[in-house]
Structures are given as C-alpha cells and as structure tokens.
Amino acid sequence: MTEPKLEVIEEETNETPKTNGNALNLYEKVLEGCRLNVKMASQNEWRQAEIISRCRAPNGSMKFYVHYVDCNRRLDEWVQADMLDVSTLRMPQKGGKKGAHLKEENRDSSEAEAKRTGRKRKIPLVPMDDIKQEPADQNQPIPAVTSGSTPSLRGSMSMVGHSEDAMTRIRNVECIELGRSRIQPWYFSPYPQQLTSLDCIFICEFCLKYLKSKTCLKRHMEKCALCHPPGNQIYSYDKLSFFEIDGRKNKSYAQNLCLLAKLFLDHKTLYYDTDPFLFYVLTEEDEKGHHIVGYFSKEKESADEYNVACILVLPPFQKKGYGSLLIEFSYELSKIEQKTGSPEKPLSDLGLLSYRSYWSMAIMKALFKFKRSRPNEDITVQDISLSTSIKREDVVSTLQQLDLYKYYKGQYVIVISDEKRQVYEKRIEAAKKKTRINPQALLWKPKEYGKKRAQITF
C-alpha cells in the first residue's frame, strides 16, 4: 500500500484536493479505533494518532476526528483526509485487549498496549434545557483566548484509560464568550445540543447562565441582578475575593459552574446532584463587579479528609499564580477547621506538579521556622503536618521526592544539606513578592453538616 502523493496535489492548487474513487476506497478502510500517522498542524510534524470518529463533508471529502497518542486530549482535532498517512494504518485487534492495534499487513499480537485505569471525581451536571433559536449577533469584536497557554504534549490533566463513549471524547463546543474573553474549550461538556451546534456559546460572567447569541446575552445582562457570584463573601483583599457557594442553596449557579469547568477538565465526570458540595470561587474586582478567575470545590463531609474535590483556573488567568492561591486558600480553611487535608486522588500530572510545588514551599517554611524558634529540638513529620494542615502521607511523599527523608540507624530522619537550605531560603524569599493569602482577611467559620443532620434525625 503506497502513500498518496498528497504534496503534489497541494502544490498544484490551493483548493481542497479532489479525491478520486481509489483514494475514497482507501480512506473507507480508516475506521474508528484505527491508528496511523497523522500530520499535526500545530506542531507541523507527523504523530501516531487514533481515529475517534469520521464524517463526510458536503463536497464528498472525508474528515476524521483524531486523538494523538501520548498527547493531551485537548490537542484532539478534526483533520482532512490528506493529513493521514494510510500506509501506516493499524487496525484494531479483534477479540484482543481494548486499545490494542495491529498493522494491516503484519498483525503482531505483541503490539497490544495495556491501559491504565483511575477513578474519576464526579461534578454535577445541569439538565438539558429547551432553548429558542435566535440568530447570533457578533458584530462587536471580542479578544480571542485560545487556551491561555500552549497545550503541553503530555500529561496536562489527562488520564489514560477513559471509559466513556466516542461522543464524549469529541470536543463539542467550538467557542465560548465569557466576559471580555473568547475562549476555545479543550474538552467535551454536555451543554444542550441546541447550543453546541452554534459557533459560540455566550455565558454571563456573574451568574454563568449560558445563552445562544449576543442579543440574548445583552437582554439577560439588563435583567441580571448579580455583579458577583451568589453566596457569602468570605475573603476580600487587594481586589481579590473568595465567595462560598452552597451547592444546595445555589443549585443553578453550581450546575452552570460545573458545566463551564468540564470544558477544561478532562479527568472529571459529571452528575446531577450538587447538594453535597461547597464551591469556593476566586474573583477579580473592578468597577463593573467581581469577575470569575477560578474555583475549587470540596465535599461538605469527606470520609477521606479531602479538602479539594475539583480545582480549576480559567485559561485567560493561567500562569499568573492563581492556582497556587487556590491551593493555599484550601489549606487556610483546613487550618481553621483544625484538620489536615489533601486533594482528592488521583491527581492529574499538572495538578500533582502544582501541589508538589506548594507542599515543598510550605514544608520548607515550617522546617526553617521550627529550627529558628527551637534550634535544639527535633521536628517530626507529625509536627509539620499539624503546622501546615498538609496530610501526613503528603508530607512524607514530598520529603521523599525532595530526597530529604533518609533511613538512619533504624529510623527515618529529615536531612537538609547546607546547599539545599540556601536554595530553598532564596525561593522562600522570592515567593514573598508573589500574591499570597492574607489569613487576617479570611472571615469564615466551619459548619458541622453531619452533626446538624444527626440532631434533626434524633
């Protein structure tokens, strides 16, 4: 099987290449689940990809939705048939392990690839609403934001071994407009089908209601009474605020928030009930109101002592230190609760990097502070855990990752060389210039949801 001479066709004309009958028959063999080399437009290189779906354009040409193997799923895209190298086609193995593929000419069973599995956190789903059709009004230009940052090729919030069907693996929303930004989503989110067929979904940045046109959004903004997220403002400092939203009391907002978040979270699934969750929304304030930056959610009662269920910084605000701010705020709440906390597992690769960065700095600060105040005493892992509210297991794993946890004379000890101490002292000093949570500006008291229910039941 020879590769089609696609480059020659592209040189002859700038229009869509016309495919002859033989070429069409060739691409008919490319089915869902096949793997072959595909030219990635953003990287201008050939990479192995899996066919997720295919369709025929009005002009008769074939289009394929592909997932690039070992790449983040936000890079998945529709490609034209001339971007495929059919000579490298590998068909799915019949009766073999899911995900295993064989080359069409030489079916070698040793090529089967095992899939990793992982539990997915559920976040609530909003029901499908009936929406009247109205033509979109997009006369006013809006600054475009594609992703906030260039998608990394590996590991960013991705998990291998997704069990959902092909439909939920295909990005179904082309664009959203939120406040001053237009953002290209990364993943599937179950917005109503009447909206996903449009070029852009318009979202109110205060109540997060989704609408189908600029005109609808303008009408809604005239009626919307909110200039900040609903719920209690529990933190305000230097134009940054946190609002606590109860998923039971503000169900509509919580469901809309989860729909929005799913556009940028690949390792989460959705379900209907928001009642068991609290949502902490970070906002930036200006003369028009409080604009959403990101959020994290947590269960009202967590048997595993998780202090974060889902966490997200919206793409226009990424790489500005807000992720670390959300993590720090979650631990400030744990300190007030006098508990140790941990994010829900498994963490995405980027999530693990963010948490490791925060844990490293918090633990080293605790060590230096302890040694300055009590130079002749020994500090234990439990002491670090209590002072930082970081769960003991996370303290140990971070110390091991930093190569500071050593086994010496029958016991584990924390060993810091002078060189590492100087490095971390410089990092801690540099971190003082960054935006941090001011604990004195936090006005919050924990609620005992379990005790209240027990009293009512009794």
Disulfide bonds with the S-S distance in Angstrom:
none
